[in-house]
């Protein structure tokens, strides 16, 4: 089975990024903070992306 066709590829990527962000927030300051913002911001953006792309339906 191809990795791109796997059902769990994107959720696993989101979980790993979130865990990386949480651990880097606990480890230190400086570039660790930047890594934590990236590690926690990207999963938040990926989870809200379908909501941002959805067109607003107009009922008349």
Buried (B, 14 or more C-beta within 10 A) or exposed (E): EEEEEEEEEEEEEBEEBBEBBEEBBEEEEEEBEEBBEBBBEBBEEBEEEEEEEEEEEEEE
